[in-house]
Amino acid sequence: MLAGLATLAALLLGVGVPQAAAASSLPCDVYAAAGTPCVAAHSLARALYSSYSGPLYQVQRASDGASANIGLLSAGGYANAAAQDSFCSGTTCIITRIYDQSPRHNDLTVEGAGGAGKADVGAPADALPVTVGGHQVYGLEISAGMGYRNDSTSGVATNGAAEGMYMVTSGTHVNGACCFDYGNAETNNKDTGNGHMDAINFGTECWFSPCYGQGPWVQADLENGLFQSDAGYSKNTSNTGTGPLPFVTALLKNNGQNHFALKYGNAQSGGLTTTYSGGEPTASGYSPMHQEGAIVLGTGGDNSNGSIGSFFEGVMTSGIPTDAADNAVQADIVSVGYGGATGSTGTLNAGSEISLRATTSCCTSDYVRHQNNAGVLRALTSSSSGLDKNDATWIVRRGLADRSCVSFESRDYPGDFLRHYNFTIYRQPMDGTAQFRADATFCPQTGKSGTGTSFASYNYPTRYLRHYKYNLYIASDGGSNDFDSATSWTDDVSWAVSSPWAP
């Protein structure tokens, strides 16, 4: 008892916050100790209570419609992604349920039709592989038309009650469509008026001008507006958004009466930054709030579902957490090591981190990298920037269309893969479609030049990954396109699989 009181005192005073992030004190343990218990705790990646040992999410496979729960490797630990891989082997799976780890059992299922969108579909279960805590797990990759919801919850704030919430998301998979939200929404899937939502929004949609920078921004979706302040628009000229951080902590607190606050942090390092802390919106209906208590993930309150986004974990609390508790939770998130090294390098085995070097005599210091969403060939040296090295590092994944082949996931854009479109190579987010899976799958074989490895396109097997004038294509040995030129073709399609440039 004394130890528990000491922990609570430390949180409230902000003393010893880094220690509070130890593995024995996970986010919902921290919030409970601070007097603001979780009423919802969702994650595909890990437990959010140190004692939790139940399922994280449910998948359904396409081949026979069967379902399976995906749980943890151990209580308080990380997702058993191997169980998903085994269950979904030879077919594809979608995520049909995200379990609430809190005692409230506020599970999320695929969202039905709403005032602004038809019924959603489940997200592909394998679209967002990521390393967390040294373990291979999966996140939730939302494309337009996907979303999750629970309209009949327990314990979630209603009618002006106080609450807090956070989610770990990504700044690399965003757009300006409405609305990538996580939090409190209407119970009828319709817009029922100002103040009837209280959810974190993350994206590049600027509802109230001016917004500063390019985003994406952490905003409050309080219905009929994405708010960066009580006036709606940003009053904080330094809030230019998170930029393309691969992992972002987004946080919202609202006392339901006269105050809300927004924070964000790099989920891989450092603390939280407060971008707004002040009064509720000055327009009518927001003070007090009129929350209805549903939980939404990936769409707006009326199922506006044009947004894209990534979700790894998130919780909602009863009452407003202290800043010290928020800091402790952020420290725990950082300690997890989202996007850390896979532990394997330099091979074509699944999970290995690699770089691909050209073997043509002109270009033996050049590597495959992404730039402005396209695949290109660029020179790299030990003195190259960290950005360039990250852009030239790829994680080998089992082929999205054929597990005997490979796909290449971007190291610094989680869930984005190399794929071809009109024979040109791009870096794009995996949307779960059969077309994307085929376009992003390459089958290794002995290098056509007699050295290295060549990668045949899965759906155009006579075409191979090739560099031509420093751009990347799938090219045949002779053909009507310039990049099909037979000159140096065998060298241009032969690659050296090397250790990754990124640490």
ABEGO torsion letter per residue (X at the ends): XAAAAAAAAAAAAGBGAAAAABAABBAAAAAAAAGBBBABBBBAABBABAABABBABBBBBAAAGBBBBBBBABBGBBBBAAAAAAAABGBBBBBABBBBABAAGBBBBBBBBBAABBBBBBBBAAABBBBBGGBBBBBBBBBBGBBBBBABBBGBBBGGBBBBBBBBBBAABBBABOBBBBEBBBAAGBBAEBGABBBBBBEABBABOBBBEAOBBBBBBAEGEBBABAAGBBABAABAEAEABABBBBBBBBAGAABBBBBBBBAABEBBBBABBBBBBABBGAOBBABAGBBBBGBBAAGBAABBEBBABBBBBBEBBBAAAAAAAAAAAAAAGBGBBAGBBGBABBGBBBBBBBABAAAAABBBBBBGGBBBBBBBBAABBAAAAAAABBBBBBBAABAABBBBBBAABBGBBBBBBGGBBBBBBBAGBAAAAAAABBBBBBBAAGBEBBBBBAABAABBBBBBGGBBBBBBBEEABAAABABGAAAAABBBBBBBABX
